[in-house]
């Protein structure tokens, strides 16, 4: 049932892109947050790091199983590939913005306030990319559904 693996792959993409959109929403929501819960200063932009999950065995693994007299895919079903979220990291590359506002309660002794390093243009672009990737996964799922339906029609 290879199509089940394909459904799992598409599902992993949908889940990953949904999390990416959630992180973009969190960044936009906290774009003016000057104090975090743990007292660590202004909010720092977060990024999602994806990692490919290979559903295929290496040639070496296949040959080792064959030499041991095992079935081609081992004793268990082959794993589906896809994508997974490796980690959510804080953006250390872009500096925090310093704004002069001596009336703000979080301003330092010189009157400067540390603002989050969230750039709305980057967030909108990231949200658009995640939305397009999500839509592509939905299209792939609908295509797979159509192929499965056509296959069932042939069997009649």
Phi and psi in degrees as GROMACS dihedral restraints (atoms count N, CA, C in turn):
[ dihedral_restraints ]
;  ai    aj    ak    al  type     phi  dphi    fc
    3     4     5     6     1   -64.1    20    10
    4     5     6     7     1   -28.3    20    10
    6     7     8     9     1   -65.9    20    10
    7     8     9    10     1   -24.0    20    10
    9    10    11    12     1   -67.3    20    10
   10    11    12    13     1   -37.9    20    10
   12    13    14    15     1   -62.6    20    10
   13    14    15    16     1   -39.9    20    10
   15    16    17    18     1   -63.9    20    10
   16    17    18    19     1   -40.5    20    10
   18    19    20    21     1   -61.9    20    10
   19    20    21    22     1   -40.8    20    10
   21    22    23    24     1   -64.4    20    10
   22    23    24    25     1   -38.6    20    10
   24    25    26    27     1   -64.4    20    10
   25    26    27    28     1   -48.2    20    10
   27    28    29    30     1   -62.3    20    10
   28    29    30    31     1   -41.2    20    10
   30    31    32    33     1   -61.9    20    10
   31    32    33    34     1   -37.6    20    10
   33    34    35    36     1   -66.5    20    10
   34    35    36    37     1   -36.5    20    10
   36    37    38    39     1   -66.3    20    10
   37    38    39    40     1   -41.4    20    10
   39    40    41    42     1   -62.0    20    10
   40    41    42    43     1   -44.4    20    10
   42    43    44    45     1   -64.3    20    10
   43    44    45    46     1   -43.2    20    10
   45    46    47    48     1   -64.6    20    10
   46    47    48    49     1   -43.6    20    10
   48    49    50    51     1   -70.5    20    10
   49    50    51    52     1   -31.3    20    10
   51    52    53    54     1   -64.8    20    10
   52    53    54    55     1   -41.6    20    10
   54    55    56    57     1   -64.2    20    10
   55    56    57    58     1   -39.3    20    10
   57    58    59    60     1   -60.4    20    10
   58    59    60    61     1   -43.1    20    10
   60    61    62    63     1   -64.7    20    10
   61    62    63    64     1   -37.0    20    10
   63    64    65    66     1   -63.0    20    10
   64    65    66    67     1   -40.9    20    10
   66    67    68    69     1   -68.2    20    10
   67    68    69    70     1   -38.5    20    10
   69    70    71    72     1   -61.1    20    10
   70    71    72    73     1   -43.5    20    10
   72    73    74    75     1   -62.4    20    10
   73    74    75    76     1   -39.8    20    10
   75    76    77    78     1   -63.7    20    10
   76    77    78    79     1   -40.8    20    10
   78    79    80    81     1   -63.3    20    10
   79    80    81    82     1   -44.9    20    10
   81    82    83    84     1   -64.8    20    10
   82    83    84    85     1   -41.6    20    10
   84    85    86    87     1   -61.2    20    10
   85    86    87    88     1   -37.2    20    10
   87    88    89    90     1   -97.8    20    10
   88    89    90    91     1    18.4    20    10
   90    91    92    93     1   -65.9    20    10
   91    92    93    94     1   -14.5    20    10
   93    94    95    96     1  -119.2    20    10
   94    95    96    97     1    12.2    20    10
   96    97    98    99     1   -79.7    20    10
   97    98    99   100     1   116.5    20    10
   99   100   101   102     1   -99.5    20    10
  100   101   102   103     1    -5.2    20    10
  102   103   104   105     1  -144.3    20    10
  103   104   105   106     1   124.1    20    10
  105   106   107   108     1   -92.4    20    10
  106   107   108   109     1   169.3    20    10
  108   109   110   111     1   -58.0    20    10
  109   110   111   112     1   -41.6    20    10
  111   112   113   114     1   -84.4    20    10
  112   113   114   115     1     6.7    20    10
  114   115   116   117     1    75.3    20    10
  115   116   117   118     1    21.8    20    10
  117   118   119   120     1   -87.2    20    10
  118   119   120   121     1    19.2    20    10
  120   121   122   123     1    92.2    20    10
  121   122   123   124     1  -153.8    20    10
  123   124   125   126     1   -71.0    20    10
  124   125   126   127     1   156.6    20    10
  126   127   128   129     1   -62.4    20    10
  127   128   129   130     1   139.6    20    10
  129   130   131   132     1  -110.5    20    10
  130   131   132   133     1   131.7    20    10
  132   133   134   135     1   -54.3    20    10
  133   134   135   136     1   141.6    20    10
  135   136   137   138     1  -109.7    20    10
  136   137   138   139     1   149.0    20    10
  138   139   140   141     1  -129.8    20    10
  139   140   141   142     1   148.9    20    10
  141   142   143   144     1  -101.5    20    10
  142   143   144   145     1   132.2    20    10
  144   145   146   147     1  -109.2    20    10
  145   146   147   148     1   119.7    20    10
  147   148   149   150     1   -93.8    20    10
  148   149   150   151     1   156.4    20    10
  150   151   152   153     1  -139.6    20    10
  151   152   153   154     1   134.4    20    10
  153   154   155   156     1   -73.9    20    10
  154   155   156   157     1   138.2    20    10
  156   157   158   159     1  -109.5    20    10
  157   158   159   160     1   115.3    20    10
  159   160   161   162     1   -82.5    20    10
  160   161   162   163     1   128.8    20    10
  162   163   164   165     1   -97.4    20    10
  163   164   165   166     1     3.2    20    10
  165   166   167   168     1  -107.6    20    10
  166   167   168   169     1   144.8    20    10
  168   169   170   171     1   -80.7    20    10
  169   170   171   172     1   150.7    20    10
  171   172   173   174     1   -74.5    20    10
  172   173   174   175     1   161.1    20    10
  174   175   176   177     1   -59.6    20    10
  175   176   177   178     1   -39.0    20    10
  177   178   179   180     1   -61.4    20    10
  178   179   180   181     1   -42.6    20    10
  180   181   182   183     1   -64.4    20    10
  181   182   183   184     1   -41.5    20    10
  183   184   185   186     1   -64.1    20    10
  184   185   186   187     1   -44.1    20    10
  186   187   188   189     1   -66.4    20    10
  187   188   189   190     1   -37.9    20    10
  189   190   191   192     1   -64.6    20    10
  190   191   192   193     1   -41.0    20    10
  192   193   194   195     1   -67.2    20    10
  193   194   195   196     1   -38.9    20    10
  195   196   197   198     1   -65.0    20    10
  196   197   198   199     1   -40.3    20    10
  198   199   200   201     1   -66.4    20    10
  199   200   201   202     1   -30.5    20    10
  201   202   203   204     1   -84.6    20    10
  202   203   204   205     1    -2.1    20    10
  204   205   206   207     1    78.2    20    10
  205   206   207   208     1    21.4    20    10
  207   208   209   210     1   -90.1    20    10
  208   209   210   211     1   165.6    20    10
  210   211   212   213     1   -63.4    20    10
  211   212   213   214     1   154.7    20    10
  213   214   215   216     1   -54.7    20    10
  214   215   216   217     1   -36.6    20    10
  216   217   218   219     1  -103.3    20    10
  217   218   219   220     1    18.0    20    10
  219   220   221   222     1    78.2    20    10
  220   221   222   223     1  -169.5    20    10
  222   223   224   225     1   -82.1    20    10
  223   224   225   226     1   -15.3    20    10
  225   226   227   228     1  -115.1    20    10
  226   227   228   229     1   167.0    20    10
  228   229   230   231     1   -67.1    20    10
  229   230   231   232     1   150.0    20    10
  231   232   233   234     1   -65.2    20    10
  232   233   234   235     1   146.7    20    10
  234   235   236   237     1   -83.6    20    10
  235   236   237   238     1   148.9    20    10
  237   238   239   240     1   -80.9    20    10
  238   239   240   241     1   150.3    20    10
  240   241   242   243     1   -84.4    20    10
  241   242   243   244     1  -157.2    20    10
  243   244   245   246     1   134.4    20    10
  244   245   246   247     1  -149.2    20    10
  246   247   248   249     1  -137.1    20    10
  247   248   249   250     1   151.0    20    10
  249   250   251   252     1  -141.7    20    10
  250   251   252   253     1   159.6    20    10
  252   253   254   255     1   -83.1    20    10
  253   254   255   256     1   115.2    20    10
  255   256   257   258     1   -73.8    20    10
  256   257   258   259     1   -43.8    20    10
  258   259   260   261     1  -169.0    20    10
  259   260   261   262     1   163.1    20    10
  261   262   263   264     1  -113.5    20    10
  262   263   264   265     1   119.5    20    10
  264   265   266   267     1  -115.6    20    10
  265   266   267   268     1   157.1    20    10
  267   268   269   270     1   -87.5    20    10
  268   269   270   271     1   143.1    20    10
  270   271   272   273     1   -76.1    20    10
  271   272   273   274     1   101.6    20    10
  273   274   275   276     1   -92.3    20    10
  274   275   276   277     1   -11.6    20    10
  276   277   278   279     1   -73.7    20    10
  277   278   279   280     1   -41.0    20    10
  279   280   281   282     1   -92.9    20    10
  280   281   282   283     1   130.3    20    10
  282   283   284   285     1   -73.1    20    10
  283   284   285   286     1   158.0    20    10
  285   286   287   288     1   -70.8    20    10
  286   287   288   289     1   153.1    20    10
  288   289   290   291     1   -90.3    20    10
  289   290   291   292     1   137.1    20    10
  291   292   293   294     1  -107.3    20    10
  292   293   294   295     1   126.4    20    10
  294   295   296   297     1  -124.1    20    10
  295   296   297   298     1   136.4    20    10
  297   298   299   300     1   -83.3    20    10
  298   299   300   301     1   112.7    20    10
  300   301   302   303     1  -153.4    20    10
  301   302   303   304     1    82.5    20    10
  303   304   305   306     1   -67.1    20    10
  304   305   306   307     1   -13.5    20    10
  306   307   308   309     1   -85.5    20    10
  307   308   309   310     1   -12.9    20    10
  309   310   311   312     1   -75.0    20    10
  310   311   312   313     1   137.5    20    10
  312   313   314   315     1   -64.8    20    10
  313   314   315   316     1   -20.6    20    10
  315   316   317   318     1   -95.8    20    10
  316   317   318   319     1     5.1    20    10
  318   319   320   321     1   -70.1    20    10
  319   320   321   322     1   149.5    20    10
  321   322   323   324     1   -79.8    20    10
  322   323   324   325     1  -174.8    20    10
  324   325   326   327     1   -65.3    20    10
  325   326   327   328     1   -20.3    20    10
  327   328   329   330     1   -91.8    20    10
  328   329   330   331     1    -1.7    20    10
  330   331   332   333     1    90.8    20    10
  331   332   333   334     1     7.3    20    10
  333   334   335   336     1   -94.0    20    10
  334   335   336   337     1   141.4    20    10
  336   337   338   339     1  -115.3    20    10
  337   338   339   340     1   128.9    20    10
  339   340   341   342     1   -83.2    20    10
  340   341   342   343     1   122.5    20    10
  342   343   344   345     1  -108.3    20    10
  343   344   345   346     1   155.5    20    10
  345   346   347   348     1   -59.4    20    10
  346   347   348   349     1   154.1    20    10
  348   349   350   351     1   -90.3    20    10
  349   350   351   352     1    33.4    20    10
  351   352   353   354     1   -87.9    20    10
  352   353   354   355     1   122.8    20    10
  354   355   356   357     1  -107.8    20    10
  355   356   357   358     1   118.3    20    10
  357   358   359   360     1   -61.3    20    10
  358   359   360   361     1   -33.8    20    10
  360   361   362   363     1   -64.0    20    10
  361   362   363   364     1   -43.4    20    10
  363   364   365   366     1   -64.8    20    10
  364   365   366   367     1   -40.1    20    10
  366   367   368   369     1   -66.4    20    10
  367   368   369   370     1   -41.6    20    10
  369   370   371   372     1   -65.0    20    10
  370   371   372   373     1   -42.6    20    10
  372   373   374   375     1   -63.8    20    10
  373   374   375   376     1   -41.3    20    10
  375   376   377   378     1   -66.0    20    10
  376   377   378   379     1   -40.2    20    10
  378   379   380   381     1   -65.2    20    10
  379   380   381   382     1   -39.4    20    10
  381   382   383   384     1   -65.8    20    10
  382   383   384   385     1   -41.9    20    10
  384   385   386   387     1   -64.8    20    10
  385   386   387   388     1   -42.6    20    10
  387   388   389   390     1   -65.6    20    10
  388   389   390   391     1   -39.4    20    10
  390   391   392   393     1   -64.9    20    10
  391   392   393   394     1   -41.3    20    10
  393   394   395   396     1   -66.8    20    10
  394   395   396   397     1   -41.0    20    10
  396   397   398   399     1   -65.0    20    10
  397   398   399   400     1   -39.4    20    10
  399   400   401   402     1   -61.7    20    10
  400   401   402   403     1   -45.6    20    10
  402   403   404   405     1   -62.9    20    10
  403   404   405   406     1   -36.5    20    10
  405   406   407   408     1   -64.6    20    10
  406   407   408   409     1   -39.4    20    10
  408   409   410   411     1   -66.4    20    10
  409   410   411   412     1   -37.5    20    10
  411   412   413   414     1   -64.8    20    10
  412   413   414   415     1   -41.0    20    10
  414   415   416   417     1   -62.7    20    10
  415   416   417   418     1   -42.8    20    10
  417   418   419   420     1   -62.0    20    10
  418   419   420   421     1   -41.0    20    10
  420   421   422   423     1   -64.3    20    10
  421   422   423   424     1   -44.7    20    10
  423   424   425   426     1   -63.9    20    10
  424   425   426   427     1   -37.4    20    10
  426   427   428   429     1   -64.7    20    10
  427   428   429   430     1   -44.1    20    10
  429   430   431   432     1   -61.3    20    10
  430   431   432   433     1   -41.9    20    10
  432   433   434   435     1   -61.0    20    10
  433   434   435   436     1   -40.4    20    10
  435   436   437   438     1   -65.6    20    10
  436   437   438   439     1   -41.2    20    10
  438   439   440   441     1   -64.8    20    10
  439   440   441   442     1   -42.8    20    10
  441   442   443   444     1   -63.8    20    10
  442   443   444   445     1   -42.2    20    10
  444   445   446   447     1   -62.4    20    10
  445   446   447   448     1   -43.1    20    10
  447   448   449   450     1   -64.3    20    10
  448   449   450   451     1   -38.7    20    10
  450   451   452   453     1   -62.9    20    10
  451   452   453   454     1   -38.4    20    10
  453   454   455   456     1   -69.3    20    10
  454   455   456   457     1   -32.6    20    10
  456   457   458   459     1   -66.7    20    10
  457   458   459   460     1   -34.6    20    10
  459   460   461   462     1   -65.5    20    10
  460   461   462   463     1   -34.7    20    10
  462   463   464   465     1   -70.4    20    10
  463   464   465   466     1   -10.5    20    10
